[in-house]
């Protein structure tokens, strides 16, 4: 799976593979937070999960 995310710290758009994701959680406003293996936190973009071929 691929996840299209925006870095909380830098604000840049990137794509993470499922192997680059440590955990996911919700913030107080209901947004999905993705924690990467790079120790960064990201917002998951709506309808952005793609299955790999």
C-alpha positions in Angstrom: 0.0 0.0 0.0 1.0 3.6 -0.6 -0.1 6.5 1.6 -0.1 10.1 0.4 0.8 12.2 3.4 1.8 15.8 4.4 4.6 16.2 6.9 3.5 18.0 10.1 6.9 19.6 10.6 7.8 20.6 7.0 4.4 20.7 5.3 5.7 18.9 2.2 3.7 16.2 0.3 5.2 12.8 0.1 4.2 9.1 -0.4 5.0 6.4 2.2 5.0 2.7 1.5 3.4 0.4 4.1 6.9 -0.7 5.2 7.7 3.0 6.1 4.7 3.3 8.5 5.2 2.5 12.2 1.7 3.4 13.5 -1.4 5.5 12.9 -3.6 7.4 15.3 -6.2 10.2 15.4 -5.6 13.7 16.6 -8.2 15.7 18.7 -9.9 16.9 15.5 -10.3 13.4 14.0 -7.5 13.6 11.4 -5.4 10.5 10.8 -1.8 10.9 11.9 0.7 8.6 10.4 4.0 7.9 12.2 6.8 7.0 9.9 9.9 4.8 10.4 11.9 8.1 9.9 10.5 9.4 13.2 8.3 11.9 11.4 4.6 12.5 11.9 2.3 13.1 8.9 -1.3 13.9 8.1 -2.9 11.2 5.9 -4.6 12.8 2.9 -8.3 11.8 2.4 -8.9 9.0 -0.1 -5.1 8.7 -0.7 -4.4 5.0 0.0 -3.4 3.1 -3.1 -2.9 -0.6 -3.5 0.3 -1.7 -5.1 0.2 -3.9 -8.1 
